[in-house]
Amino acid sequence: MSRQLLRTRIPNNYISTKMTLDNYDGLTDQKHAQNIQSSLELVIQDNNVMCTILPTTFRESLHAWYNNLESDSIISFGDFCTKLVAGLA
């Protein structure tokens, strides 16, 4: 992830306590990133914040995939989603 994205702080008022994000283990629906994006865009229009929140939904081997990404390899949420889907294919 880019250094700018890694420095992103999530403001407390961005996430509604009523909003729940499904966990993702990489074994189910590969449209997870798209579903998360749709959910987040209801309350967040900040690319950096969405990139910061997406990995919090990852479980199991998806954490290993995420942790092995090269530094500065993700520059936007769209880029993140593309890499996620390609990495699972």
PyMOL CGO cylinders between C-alpha atoms (Angstrom):
from pymol import cmd
from pymol.cgo import CYLINDER

trace = [
    CYLINDER, 0.00, 0.00, 0.00, 1.27, 3.52, -0.68, 0.3, 1, 1, 1, 1, 1, 1,
    CYLINDER, 1.27, 3.52, -0.68, 2.72, 5.51, 2.22, 0.3, 1, 1, 1, 1, 1, 1,
    CYLINDER, 2.72, 5.51, 2.22, -0.09, 8.05, 1.91, 0.3, 1, 1, 1, 1, 1, 1,
    CYLINDER, -0.09, 8.05, 1.91, -2.70, 5.32, 2.31, 0.3, 1, 1, 1, 1, 1, 1,
    CYLINDER, -2.70, 5.32, 2.31, -0.87, 3.80, 5.26, 0.3, 1, 1, 1, 1, 1, 1,
    CYLINDER, -0.87, 3.80, 5.26, -0.94, 7.16, 7.08, 0.3, 1, 1, 1, 1, 1, 1,
    CYLINDER, -0.94, 7.16, 7.08, -4.70, 7.51, 6.68, 0.3, 1, 1, 1, 1, 1, 1,
    CYLINDER, -4.70, 7.51, 6.68, -6.67, 7.90, 9.88, 0.3, 1, 1, 1, 1, 1, 1,
    CYLINDER, -6.67, 7.90, 9.88, -10.33, 7.01, 9.96, 0.3, 1, 1, 1, 1, 1, 1,
    CYLINDER, -10.33, 7.01, 9.96, -12.43, 9.78, 11.50, 0.3, 1, 1, 1, 1, 1, 1,
    CYLINDER, -12.43, 9.78, 11.50, -14.84, 8.48, 14.16, 0.3, 1, 1, 1, 1, 1, 1,
    CYLINDER, -14.84, 8.48, 14.16, -17.85, 9.95, 12.39, 0.3, 1, 1, 1, 1, 1, 1,
    CYLINDER, -17.85, 9.95, 12.39, -17.19, 8.10, 9.12, 0.3, 1, 1, 1, 1, 1, 1,
    CYLINDER, -17.19, 8.10, 9.12, -18.56, 4.74, 10.14, 0.3, 1, 1, 1, 1, 1, 1,
    CYLINDER, -18.56, 4.74, 10.14, -22.10, 4.33, 11.32, 0.3, 1, 1, 1, 1, 1, 1,
    CYLINDER, -22.10, 4.33, 11.32, -22.50, 1.94, 14.21, 0.3, 1, 1, 1, 1, 1, 1,
    CYLINDER, -22.50, 1.94, 14.21, -25.36, 0.39, 12.23, 0.3, 1, 1, 1, 1, 1, 1,
    CYLINDER, -25.36, 0.39, 12.23, -23.09, -0.42, 9.29, 0.3, 1, 1, 1, 1, 1, 1,
    CYLINDER, -23.09, -0.42, 9.29, -21.60, -3.90, 9.39, 0.3, 1, 1, 1, 1, 1, 1,
    CYLINDER, -21.60, -3.90, 9.39, -19.03, -5.14, 6.93, 0.3, 1, 1, 1, 1, 1, 1,
    CYLINDER, -19.03, -5.14, 6.93, -18.86, -8.84, 6.13, 0.3, 1, 1, 1, 1, 1, 1,
    CYLINDER, -18.86, -8.84, 6.13, -15.63, -10.69, 6.81, 0.3, 1, 1, 1, 1, 1, 1,
    CYLINDER, -15.63, -10.69, 6.81, -13.90, -12.18, 3.80, 0.3, 1, 1, 1, 1, 1, 1,
    CYLINDER, -13.90, -12.18, 3.80, -11.71, -15.27, 3.71, 0.3, 1, 1, 1, 1, 1, 1,
    CYLINDER, -11.71, -15.27, 3.71, -11.08, -15.30, -0.05, 0.3, 1, 1, 1, 1, 1, 1,
    CYLINDER, -11.08, -15.30, -0.05, -13.00, -18.54, -0.51, 0.3, 1, 1, 1, 1, 1, 1,
    CYLINDER, -13.00, -18.54, -0.51, -16.44, -17.13, -1.11, 0.3, 1, 1, 1, 1, 1, 1,
    CYLINDER, -16.44, -17.13, -1.11, -17.90, -14.53, -3.47, 0.3, 1, 1, 1, 1, 1, 1,
    CYLINDER, -17.90, -14.53, -3.47, -15.11, -12.66, -5.24, 0.3, 1, 1, 1, 1, 1, 1,
    CYLINDER, -15.11, -12.66, -5.24, -17.34, -9.61, -5.43, 0.3, 1, 1, 1, 1, 1, 1,
    CYLINDER, -17.34, -9.61, -5.43, -16.54, -8.84, -1.80, 0.3, 1, 1, 1, 1, 1, 1,
    CYLINDER, -16.54, -8.84, -1.80, -14.54, -5.71, -2.64, 0.3, 1, 1, 1, 1, 1, 1,
    CYLINDER, -14.54, -5.71, -2.64, -17.40, -4.44, -4.79, 0.3, 1, 1, 1, 1, 1, 1,
    CYLINDER, -17.40, -4.44, -4.79, -19.91, -5.06, -2.00, 0.3, 1, 1, 1, 1, 1, 1,
    CYLINDER, -19.91, -5.06, -2.00, -17.67, -3.33, 0.54, 0.3, 1, 1, 1, 1, 1, 1,
    CYLINDER, -17.67, -3.33, 0.54, -17.19, -0.41, -1.84, 0.3, 1, 1, 1, 1, 1, 1,
    CYLINDER, -17.19, -0.41, -1.84, -20.94, 0.00, -2.25, 0.3, 1, 1, 1, 1, 1, 1,
    CYLINDER, -20.94, 0.00, -2.25, -21.45, -0.11, 1.52, 0.3, 1, 1, 1, 1, 1, 1,
    CYLINDER, -21.45, -0.11, 1.52, -18.66, 2.34, 2.25, 0.3, 1, 1, 1, 1, 1, 1,
    CYLINDER, -18.66, 2.34, 2.25, -19.68, 4.81, -0.44, 0.3, 1, 1, 1, 1, 1, 1,
    CYLINDER, -19.68, 4.81, -0.44, -22.99, 5.28, 1.36, 0.3, 1, 1, 1, 1, 1, 1,
    CYLINDER, -22.99, 5.28, 1.36, -21.13, 7.09, 4.14, 0.3, 1, 1, 1, 1, 1, 1,
    CYLINDER, -21.13, 7.09, 4.14, -17.58, 7.62, 2.86, 0.3, 1, 1, 1, 1, 1, 1,
    CYLINDER, -17.58, 7.62, 2.86, -16.36, 9.32, -0.27, 0.3, 1, 1, 1, 1, 1, 1,
    CYLINDER, -16.36, 9.32, -0.27, -12.70, 9.12, 0.68, 0.3, 1, 1, 1, 1, 1, 1,
    CYLINDER, -12.70, 9.12, 0.68, -10.53, 6.73, -1.35, 0.3, 1, 1, 1, 1, 1, 1,
    CYLINDER, -10.53, 6.73, -1.35, -7.84, 6.53, 1.34, 0.3, 1, 1, 1, 1, 1, 1,
    CYLINDER, -7.84, 6.53, 1.34, -10.29, 5.68, 4.10, 0.3, 1, 1, 1, 1, 1, 1,
    CYLINDER, -10.29, 5.68, 4.10, -11.90, 2.93, 2.00, 0.3, 1, 1, 1, 1, 1, 1,
    CYLINDER, -11.90, 2.93, 2.00, -8.44, 1.45, 1.34, 0.3, 1, 1, 1, 1, 1, 1,
    CYLINDER, -8.44, 1.45, 1.34, -7.75, 1.49, 5.06, 0.3, 1, 1, 1, 1, 1, 1,
    CYLINDER, -7.75, 1.49, 5.06, -11.06, -0.16, 5.98, 0.3, 1, 1, 1, 1, 1, 1,
    CYLINDER, -11.06, -0.16, 5.98, -11.08, -2.96, 3.36, 0.3, 1, 1, 1, 1, 1, 1,
    CYLINDER, -11.08, -2.96, 3.36, -8.28, -5.04, 4.96, 0.3, 1, 1, 1, 1, 1, 1,
    CYLINDER, -8.28, -5.04, 4.96, -10.11, -5.03, 8.29, 0.3, 1, 1, 1, 1, 1, 1,
    CYLINDER, -10.11, -5.03, 8.29, -12.63, -7.38, 6.67, 0.3, 1, 1, 1, 1, 1, 1,
    CYLINDER, -12.63, -7.38, 6.67, -9.98, -9.92, 5.62, 0.3, 1, 1, 1, 1, 1, 1,
    CYLINDER, -9.98, -9.92, 5.62, -9.72, -13.26, 7.37, 0.3, 1, 1, 1, 1, 1, 1,
    CYLINDER, -9.72, -13.26, 7.37, -7.44, -16.28, 7.20, 0.3, 1, 1, 1, 1, 1, 1,
    CYLINDER, -7.44, -16.28, 7.20, -5.21, -16.60, 4.10, 0.3, 1, 1, 1, 1, 1, 1,
    CYLINDER, -5.21, -16.60, 4.10, -6.34, -13.24, 2.78, 0.3, 1, 1, 1, 1, 1, 1,
    CYLINDER, -6.34, -13.24, 2.78, -4.30, -11.59, 5.54, 0.3, 1, 1, 1, 1, 1, 1,
    CYLINDER, -4.30, -11.59, 5.54, -1.20, -13.38, 4.25, 0.3, 1, 1, 1, 1, 1, 1,
    CYLINDER, -1.20, -13.38, 4.25, -1.94, -12.17, 0.70, 0.3, 1, 1, 1, 1, 1, 1,
    CYLINDER, -1.94, -12.17, 0.70, -2.40, -8.61, 1.94, 0.3, 1, 1, 1, 1, 1, 1,
    CYLINDER, -2.40, -8.61, 1.94, 0.74, -8.68, 4.10, 0.3, 1, 1, 1, 1, 1, 1,
    CYLINDER, 0.74, -8.68, 4.10, 2.79, -9.90, 1.14, 0.3, 1, 1, 1, 1, 1, 1,
    CYLINDER, 2.79, -9.90, 1.14, 1.84, -7.02, -1.15, 0.3, 1, 1, 1, 1, 1, 1,
    CYLINDER, 1.84, -7.02, -1.15, 4.79, -4.93, -2.21, 0.3, 1, 1, 1, 1, 1, 1,
    CYLINDER, 4.79, -4.93, -2.21, 5.20, -1.55, -0.58, 0.3, 1, 1, 1, 1, 1, 1,
    CYLINDER, 5.20, -1.55, -0.58, 3.56, 1.24, -2.61, 0.3, 1, 1, 1, 1, 1, 1,
    CYLINDER, 3.56, 1.24, -2.61, 1.77, -1.32, -4.81, 0.3, 1, 1, 1, 1, 1, 1,
    CYLINDER, 1.77, -1.32, -4.81, -1.73, 0.00, -4.08, 0.3, 1, 1, 1, 1, 1, 1,
    CYLINDER, -1.73, 0.00, -4.08, -2.53, 3.59, -4.93, 0.3, 1, 1, 1, 1, 1, 1,
    CYLINDER, -2.53, 3.59, -4.93, -6.34, 3.67, -4.97, 0.3, 1, 1, 1, 1, 1, 1,
    CYLINDER, -6.34, 3.67, -4.97, -9.38, 1.69, -3.89, 0.3, 1, 1, 1, 1, 1, 1,
    CYLINDER, -9.38, 1.69, -3.89, -10.03, 0.65, -7.49, 0.3, 1, 1, 1, 1, 1, 1,
    CYLINDER, -10.03, 0.65, -7.49, -6.44, -0.55, -7.77, 0.3, 1, 1, 1, 1, 1, 1,
    CYLINDER, -6.44, -0.55, -7.77, -6.83, -2.44, -4.47, 0.3, 1, 1, 1, 1, 1, 1,
    CYLINDER, -6.83, -2.44, -4.47, -10.00, -4.17, -5.73, 0.3, 1, 1, 1, 1, 1, 1,
    CYLINDER, -10.00, -4.17, -5.73, -8.34, -5.10, -9.02, 0.3, 1, 1, 1, 1, 1, 1,
    CYLINDER, -8.34, -5.10, -9.02, -5.35, -6.63, -7.24, 0.3, 1, 1, 1, 1, 1, 1,
    CYLINDER, -5.35, -6.63, -7.24, -7.61, -8.44, -4.78, 0.3, 1, 1, 1, 1, 1, 1,
    CYLINDER, -7.61, -8.44, -4.78, -9.65, -10.10, -7.52, 0.3, 1, 1, 1, 1, 1, 1,
    CYLINDER, -9.65, -10.10, -7.52, -6.53, -10.92, -9.58, 0.3, 1, 1, 1, 1, 1, 1,
    CYLINDER, -6.53, -10.92, -9.58, -4.80, -12.37, -6.53, 0.3, 1, 1, 1, 1, 1, 1,
    CYLINDER, -4.80, -12.37, -6.53, -7.73, -14.70, -5.91, 0.3, 1, 1, 1, 1, 1, 1,
    CYLINDER, -7.73, -14.70, -5.91, -8.05, -15.89, -9.49, 0.3, 1, 1, 1, 1, 1, 1,
]
cmd.load_cgo(trace, "trace")
